[in-house]
Amino acid sequence: MKTKTLTIAILLILGVVLFGGCSTKKLPFDYDPSYDTQKLVSFTMQLEKEAMPDPLNSERIKGAIERILFEKGYEEASALGDFTVMYGMKIYKNRPSPITFGIGLGGISGNFGGSISTSITPKHDEISIFIRMVDPKTKRVFWSSSVTKKWNGSDPEKREEIIDEAVRQMLQYFPKRGRKEVLQ
């Protein structure tokens, strides 16, 4: 009887562990479903004043956004486009990692117990990039996205790779030119 109860308990625990991690992935964007994106043809770019990256990273972000919007069939306007792409980036220094390492000692003798432990929390830098699509006439935001990534500040090629990946992830579901649907 004890073996059967133990087996059931183990299976329940395994079920909770296996299916507890199965949750829907949050998409990195929000949008106004009532906004008609089918009419959009051209865009202009604007750097957000409150989250201005340094000039090199600003150009990396701008270039990544332009490449993806060009792939989706949009054109860059010389004056006022059908929508304005506002973007920015913030760097967060020495963020604690969600993974910690611990070392512990413990013992028990009779009715006495004790332990000594310490943990090491590695730190890293992170960037948060955001993109907002705004109707230039009404100033209404109809698309918003942001992503946070680990940041390697020492290698320019790695920086560009991180920014390209983040922007591609954010604009993956932005509709192609002439389409209204968001999820493709």
JOLINBEL-V678058 format. One record per residue. N is the residue number from 1. PHI is phi in degrees with one decimal (* if undefined). PSI is psi in degrees with one decimal (NA if undefined). OMEGA is omega as a letter, one per 40 degrees, with the letter a starting at -180 (NA if undefined). Layout:
N&PHI&PSI&OMEGA / N&PHI&PSI&OMEGA
This chain:
1&*&-40.2&i / 2&-64.4&-37.5&a / 3&-64.6&-41.9&i / 4&-64.6&-43.1&i / 5&-64.4&-42.1&i / 6&-64.0&-41.4&i / 7&-63.0&-44.4&i / 8&-63.2&-42.0&i / 9&-62.6&-43.2&i / 10&-64.3&-43.3&i / 11&-63.9&-38.7&i / 12&-63.6&-44.6&i / 13&-63.2&-44.6&i / 14&-61.1&-41.3&i / 15&-61.6&-43.9&i / 16&-63.3&-44.2&a / 17&-65.2&-45.2&a / 18&-69.3&-46.0&a / 19&-90.4&-15.2&i / 20&-67.2&-29.5&i / 21&-83.4&-7.5&a / 22&-88.0&88.4&i / 23&-124.1&160.4&a / 24&-70.6&139.7&a / 25&-79.7&129.9&i / 26&-74.7&125.3&i / 27&-74.0&145.6&a / 28&-84.1&34.3&a / 29&-149.7&165.2&i / 30&-139.9&152.2&a / 31&-153.0&163.5&i / 32&-96.7&107.4&a / 33&-66.2&-17.1&a / 34&-83.5&-11.3&a / 35&-78.8&130.9&a / 36&-86.3&102.8&i / 37&-85.7&-7.3&a / 38&-64.4&-27.8&a / 39&-82.5&-8.2&a / 40&-75.7&130.9&i / 41&-125.0&-45.7&a / 42&-126.2&157.8&a / 43&-136.0&159.1&i / 44&-124.8&157.4&a / 45&-109.7&144.1&i / 46&-145.8&127.4&i / 47&-78.6&130.2&i / 48&-71.2&125.9&a / 49&-66.1&-34.8&a / 50&-76.4&-16.3&a / 51&-133.6&55.9&a / 52&-82.0&117.9&i / 53&-76.4&171.5&i / 54&-64.3&162.2&a / 55&-57.0&-38.4&a / 56&-68.0&-44.4&i / 57&-69.4&-32.5&i / 58&-60.7&-44.2&i / 59&-66.3&-36.1&i / 60&-63.5&-45.3&i / 61&-64.8&-48.3&a / 62&-57.8&-46.1&i / 63&-61.9&-41.4&i / 64&-65.3&-42.3&i / 65&-63.2&-47.0&a / 66&-59.4&-46.2&a / 67&-57.3&-45.2&a / 68&-70.3&-41.3&i / 69&-66.6&-36.0&i / 70&-62.9&-43.0&i / 71&-59.0&-32.8&a / 72&-85.2&1.0&i / 73&97.8&4.1&a / 74&-85.3&157.9&i / 75&-116.6&150.1&i / 76&-88.0&129.4&a / 77&-85.6&148.8&i / 78&-82.2&-25.6&i / 79&-118.9&-112.8&a / 80&-96.3&119.4&i / 81&-86.4&178.9&i / 82&-70.1&-25.1&i / 83&-147.6&154.7&i / 84&-108.6&131.5&i / 85&-97.6&111.5&i / 86&-100.6&136.1&a / 87&-143.6&160.4&i / 88&-167.6&173.7&a / 89&-151.2&140.3&i / 90&-125.3&142.8&i / 91&-108.3&130.5&i / 92&-112.1&118.1&a / 93&-87.6&145.5&i / 94&51.8&49.7&i / 95&-76.6&137.2&i / 96&-70.0&140.8&i / 97&-75.6&147.2&i / 98&-70.4&-10.7&i / 99&-103.9&128.9&i / 100&-121.3&154.6&i / 101&-111.5&136.9&a / 102&-129.8&149.7&i / 103&-130.2&132.5&a / 104&-143.9&155.0&i / 105&-126.8&145.7&i / 106&-156.2&161.6&i / 107&-163.5&159.8&i / 108&-145.1&135.3&i / 109&-145.3&116.5&a / 110&64.3&-120.3&i / 111&-103.2&14.3&a / 112&-115.1&135.1&i / 113&-137.0&156.9&i / 114&-166.1&161.3&i / 115&-155.6&157.2&i / 116&-131.2&131.5&i / 117&-144.1&158.7&i / 118&-145.6&153.6&i / 119&-132.1&152.3&i / 120&-117.4&122.4&i / 121&-111.0&105.6&i / 122&-64.1&149.0&i / 123&-117.9&150.7&i / 124&-149.3&167.9&i / 125&-94.1&150.2&i / 126&-131.3&152.6&i / 127&-117.8&148.3&i / 128&-122.8&118.5&i / 129&-110.2&138.9&i / 130&-132.6&152.6&i / 131&-135.7&133.5&i / 132&-127.4&132.4&i / 133&-99.3&125.4&a / 134&-125.9&137.7&i / 135&-74.3&119.2&a / 136&-68.7&-22.8&a / 137&-81.5&-43.3&a / 138&-98.1&-11.4&a / 139&62.7&22.0&a / 140&-88.2&127.5&i / 141&-78.4&125.1&i / 142&-114.4&-7.2&i / 143&-150.0&135.9&i / 144&-144.9&137.8&a / 145&-151.0&146.7&i / 146&-149.9&149.7&i / 147&-141.3&142.2&i / 148&-115.3&131.6&a / 149&-133.6&155.6&i / 150&-63.4&144.5&a / 151&-121.1&128.2&i / 152&-106.5&100.2&a / 153&-81.4&-2.3&a / 154&-98.2&-18.9&a / 155&-117.9&112.8&a / 156&-59.0&-37.1&i / 157&-67.1&-39.5&i / 158&-66.8&-38.4&i / 159&-58.3&-48.2&a / 160&-62.2&-40.4&i / 161&-62.2&-44.3&a / 162&-64.0&-44.7&a / 163&-65.5&-45.0&i / 164&-57.8&-45.6&a / 165&-63.0&-42.8&a / 166&-64.5&-46.0&a / 167&-66.7&-41.1&i / 168&-61.6&-41.7&i / 169&-62.9&-41.9&a / 170&-69.1&-38.5&a / 171&-97.5&5.7&a / 172&-54.2&-39.8&a / 173&-100.5&4.4&i / 174&-67.6&133.6&a / 175&-64.8&146.7&i / 176&-68.5&159.8&a / 177&-56.0&134.3&i / 178&83.9&3.6&a / 179&-116.7&149.6&i / 180&-99.0&-36.2&a / 181&-62.9&143.4&a / 182&-92.4&-51.8&a / 183&-82.1&116.3&a / 184&-109.8&NA&NA
